[in-house]
Amino acid sequence: MKQMESKKRAVVLLLSLLGLCMQMAVYVYAWMEIYYPYLAQFGKVNFYSWGHRLTLGIYFVLLFFFENTYGGLKIGYLKPFEVYFSQVFSLLAVNVISYIQISLLRNWIAPIGPILGVLAVQLVVSGIWTYMCDIFYRKFFPPRRMLLIYGERSIDDILGKFATRKDKYKVTRCMNIKEGVAAIEEEVQGDYDAIVLWDIPTLDRNKLLKFCYGKSIRVYMMPKIPDVLVQGSEKMHLFDTPIFLTREYSLRVEQRAVKRLVDIVCALLLTIIASPVMLVTAIVIKLYDGGPVLYKQIRCTKDQKEFYIMKFRSMRVDAEKDGVARLAAKNDSRITPVGKFIRAVRIDELPQLFNILKGEMSFIGPRPERPEIIAQYVEDMPEFVFRMKVKAGLAGYAQVYGKYNTTPYDKLKLDLAYIENYTVWLDIKLMLLTLKILFKPESTEGIDSSQITAMRQEEDK
């Protein structure tokens, strides 16, 4: 098993390197045959070999950075479409930066045709590469055969999640923890590539985890909230034993200062850039039904402090005439035609830039919820208040790695993972990833009626 995993990792690395080299080759040709001669004729550059190496090296570093950030190199880990979509986004970003660099060398706007040609060829190469990699991966690396260990909670949800990746995972048997730890320990040594620990008592889970670790058996474990908190703790060595420190506050003073500075700078820049879009959106909404352009609603931010969040109105004026707070559902009849479009491309969120400038929100953080909905969640999930240890955000960890219709409990764990593992780089990475999810339709889906009332069961103690 260890040898197989090592081979798989080596193959993925080689395929990733091959993909990068093919995309790089297209740009090398365009630079050496088109852009460099173009710049040289104006006397703007006179590169020797190291000058070319530096220029091409910068392009390669940027290409690797964006593809690694967006997931364009995660062959087998992500679905083929996800890999290709990430490659498209990465190539677009890198070529835009490269075109700006070339224009700066020219001191004028450079011809855009060659860089568009580079992008077009790279997209074709990327599509073929992704398709061939998927075929290769499926042929030589079949889905992992897994044993699912579960407790009182229904396994329909987790089985449904694994079913979406039949190319990578295959749950071949399910065992209830009531069958006994001894029987399960015997079973896990059977013909399985991994086991899944799903919502079982902590005592039994720890026994199985240590047993599997001792036997070098791969384990997929769905964490509980305390696990997420411990994951973000600080490792200390005060004495002759490891200590995990979970602090009483979330972000340190210097982290809050840097975060606020980034919020102000980014919000000001985006407000200036997006101002024409916001003006057109406001006019279209007003012309459609004559109602108000902005929709203000009470939301909660840090320490459950209430504020008025601002959005472009996407629903009918009488969407909540009965005064009952409701989350948007799939095919919600309350959403106007204009609203469907601005929600799909997230234009409705732009007025929240002013909430950020006022200090009520941050760029990255848990999405702000309505007080009524928070009260509903807290009844079954008291830990929901933990996510309000930091300011609410325009985008967040749960929005990037989850979906609009991800269950509240799973969103909570994602938000806590962000709070407990905060770094400035994590904020920057989430900002970059947010640009990608803007174009993913499932990130703006409404929730099913069954999900509105679906809450987690009380955690095993």
N, C-alpha and C positions, 0 to 999 in steps of 0.2 A: 504493500500500500504506500509506504513512504517513497519507494522508487517511482511508482506511478505518479504520485503528486509532484515529485521533483521533475519528472519528464514533462508533465503537463505545464508546469511553471516555465520550464526552459522553452518549450514550444511556443507558448504564448508570448514570451519575451522576444523570440526570434521573429514571429509573425508581426509583432508590433514594430520591431526595428525595420523589417522589410517594408511595411506600410509607410513608415516615416521616410524611408529612403526613396521610395517611388514618388511620393508627393514632393520631396525635396528636389528630385531630379528634374521635375517639371519647372520649378522655379529657377534652378541653376541654368537651364537652357534659356529661359526668358531673360535672366540677368546678363548672362554672358553674350547672347546673340542680339538682344534688343535694347535693354535699358542701359547697359554700360556703354555701348557704342553711341547711343543717343546722348548720354551725359558727356561723353568724351568730346563729341563734336562741338560742344559749347565751351569746352575748356574748363568745365566745372570739376571734373575728377580726373586723376591720372594715377590709377591704382597699380601697384605691383601685386605680386601673389598674395602677400599678407593682407592687403586691403580687400581683395576678393574673399579671402578666407574669413575675415572679420565680418563682412557684410552677410555672407552666406551663413556664418556661424550664428549671428544674431537671429536670422530667420529660423534656423533649426531650433535654437533654444526656445523662441517664442512658439513654434509649432509644437514642440514637446510639452511646453508648459500648458498651453490651452487644451491640447488633446488629453493630457493627463488629468487636468482639472475637470474637464467636461465629461470624461469617460470614454473618449474615442479610442483608447487602447485596451479597454476592458473586454477583450474577446472571451466569449463563453460566460462571463459574469453578467453582462447585460444582454438583452435581446438584440438580434442583428439590426433591427430598425433603430434601436436606441444608440447602438455603436455608430451607425451611419449618420444619424441625426447629430450626434455629438461631433463627428468629424466635419460635417457641413458647417456647424456653428464655429468650430475651431478654425477651419480654413478661411472662413469669411473674416473672422477677427484678425488673423495673422496677415492676410493679404491687404486688408484696410490699413493696418499699421505699416506694412511694407510700402504701400503706395504713398502714404504720407511721408515716409522716410525718403523715398526717391524724389518726391516733389520738393522736399527741403534741400536736397542736394542740387536740384536744378534751380532753386530759388524762384520757381514758378510751377504752375500746374503741369504735371507730366501727362503724357498720353495715357488714357485709362484703358484703351483697348487691349494692350498686352496683358495687363494684370487681370482683366476680365477673362481673357483667354486662358491664363494660368489657372484661375479659379474653376473654369468650366472643365478643363482637362483633369484637374485634380479631383473634382467631384465624380467624374466618370471612373477614374482610377480607384478612388475610394469606394465607390459602389461595387466595382468588380472585386476589389480586395476584401471587402466585408462579406460579400456573398461566398467567395471561395474559402475564406477563413471559417465561416459558419459550417459549410459542408465538411471541411477537414475536421473541425472540432467535434461535430456530431458523429462522424465516422469512427474516429479514434478514441474519443472520450464519451462513452455512453452516460446516461443520467445516473447519478448516485442512488444506490438502493439504500433506503433509510427505514429505520424503525422508529415509530412515533410513540413516546411515552406520555400519557395524559392523565389528568385527574378528574375532578368533578365538572369542570367547564367543558362545554360542547367543543368538539374538534372540527366542526363544519367550517369555521372561519379560517383556521390555519391550513386545513386541507385545501380549501379554495385558493389560498395564497400560493401554496406549492403547485397546485394544478395549473397556474398561469405560467409556470416554468417547467413544463414536462420535458423540455430538452435538457434540463440540468438536474432536476430532482425527481425521484420516484419513491413515494411512500409505499413500501411493500407490505407493511404490517403495522397495526396499532395495538398497543397493550395498555391496559389501565393499571395505574399504580397499585390498585387493590389486589392485583395478582401477586404482589409481594416483591420486595427488593431482590431477594435471592433468585427468584424465577426470572426476573428481568436481567440480572447480572449474567445469568447463564445464557439467556436469549441473545443479548447484545454481542456475544462472541460468535454468533452465527454468521451467515453470509450477508453481511451488511457493510456498506461503505461509511455509514455514519448513523448516529441516533439523534433524535430531536426530543428535547425535554420541554414539554408544554404544560405550564400551569399545574405543577405538582407541588406538594408540601415541601418547604425549604429543607427540612431535615432529610427527607428521602432524596431530594435533588442533590444535596451536597454529597451524600453517600455515593450516588450514581456517578456524579461528576468526578470524584476522586478515583472511583473504580475504573472509569473509562480513561482517565488520564494515565493511570498506572498501566493500562493495557494498550496505550497508544491508539485509542479509538476516537475518531473525530466526533465532536458534539456540537449541535446547534441548540442553543439555549435561549428561550425568550425571557428577557430580564423582567424582574419586578421593579417597582419604583426604588426600593432601597439599593438594588444593584446599580441602578443608574446614578444614584447619589454617591455610592462608593467609587464608581468608575471615575468620577471627577474629583476625587479627594487628592490631597497632597501627600506624597510619600515622604515620610520622615524617618530619621535614624537617631533619635534622641538617646536611646538606650541600646542594649544588645538584642533588640527585637524590632522588626519593622512596625511602623505605626502609620495608620491612615488618618489624616486630619481633614474633617469636613467642617469648613468654616461657617460661622454664623451669618456672614454676609456673602453676597454673590459676586459682585465686582469690586475690585480694589479702587482706591481713589484715583490712581494714575490711569487705570483702565477706563474709568468713567469719563475722565477728562479727554483722553484720546478719542474715545467713542463719540463724545459730544462734538469734538472738533471735526471728525469725519462726517458726522450727520449734517452739520451746518454747511460745510464746503460742498458736499455732494448734493444737498437739497437746493442750494443756491444755483449750482450749475445746471441741474436738471430742470429747475423752474424756468431758467432762461431758455434752455434748449426746447423745452416742451410747451412754452407759452403759445406758439401758433396753433399747436394741436388742441390745447385747452380752450383757446378762443373759438375755434371752429366747432368743437364739441358742444360748448355752451350755446352757440347759435342754433345748432341742429336740434338740441333737446328743447329749446324754447319754441322753435318753429313747429315741432312735432305735435305738441298738445297744449302749449301755452303755460304749462306748469313751471314750478321753480326749477332752476338749473341744478342747484346743489341740494344734496340730501344730508341733513345733519342728524346724528343719532348719538345717544349717550353710550359710551363704551368705558371700559375700565383699563387702566394702565397700572403702573407700579404701585404696590400697596393698596390695590383696589380703588385708587383715586379715579373719580369719574371725570370725563371730558367729552366734548362734542367732536366726534370724528366727522370729517367732511369727505363726501364722494360726489361724483356726478350722478344724478338720479338715473337709475336704470329700470325702475319699476313704475307702475301706474301711481298716480298721486294718492289713490285710495287703497294702496296695497295692504295696509294694516289698519283698515278703518275700524275693526273691532277691538283694536288695542292689544292684540295678542302677538307676541314676538314669535316669528317663525323663520327658520333657516330656509334659504332658497332650495327648492327641490328640482329634480330633473324635469325639464319641459314645463317649468313654472309659468302659468298663464299670466302672472302678475308682471312679468318682464316684458317691456316694450320692444319693438323691433330695433329701435336705436340702442336700447339697453343690452340686447343680445350681442350686438357688435362690440360695444365698448367694454362689456364684461369679458368677451372672448379675448380681446387684445389688452385687457387691463387698463384701458384709458380711464375707466371710472375711478381708479385708485389715485390718479394724479393730484387731486386737491389735498391729499394727505401730506404732500410736501410742505404745506403750510402748518400742519399739525407738528411736523418734525421741526420746523424752524421755531415754533413756539415752545418747543421742549416737552410737548405732551407725548410724543412718540419718538422712536428711534428708527433708523433705516432697517436694522435687523433686530428681531426680537419676537416673542410670542405674539400671535395675532390678537388684537384686542377683542374681547367678547362683550356682549350686552349684559348688564347686571342680572336681568331676568334669566338669561340662559346660564350664566354662572351659577345662580342659585339652584337651577335644575340639576346641573352637573354635580354640584357639591353635595347634594342630598345622597347620591349614590357613590360619589367619588370625592371625599373630603380633601384629598391631596391636590385637587385641581387648583387650589389657591396658591400652591407652590410656584406656579408659573408666573405669578405676579410679583416675584422678587426683583424683577427687572422691568424696565419700560417696555410697553407694547411696541411692536415693530410693523413696518410696512410690509416686510417679508421676513421669513424666518426658517428655522431648521425644519419645522413640520411642513412648511409649504414646499420646500425643496425636495425633501426625502419622502414626503407623504403626498396625499392628494386632498382635494377639497372634501371628499367624502370618506377620508380616513376616520376611524372611530375616535371619539374623544379621548379614550384611555391611551391609545397609541400615539395620538398627537401630544398628549401630556408627557409621555416618556421621551418623545423627540425634543420637545421644548426643554425639558429638564436636562437632557443630554447637552443641549446648547448652553444652558445657564452654567452647568457644572464644568464645562470644558472650554469656557470662553477664552479666546485670544483675538487680537486685532486681525491676525491673518485669517482666522475662521470667519470673521465678519466680511473681509474682502472676498474670500472664497465663496461665501453664500451670496454676495452681491453678484458675482460673476455667474454663478449657477442659476440665480433668479432670472437673468436675461434669457437663459435657455428654456426654463419652464414656462416663460410667457407664451411660447409657441407650442406647448403641449396641451391639447384639448382636454385631457383628463384632469388637468390641474384646475380647471374651472367648472367641472361637472357639479351639478347639484347632488344632494344626498337622497337616497331612497327613503321612503317613509319608515321602513323597518329600522334604518340606521338612526333615525331621529331619537327613538326610544331605547336603542340598544346601548347599554352601559355594561361595564365590566362587573363581574361578580366580586364580592369582597375577597381581598387577597388572603391566601393561606398564611397563617402566622408561623 
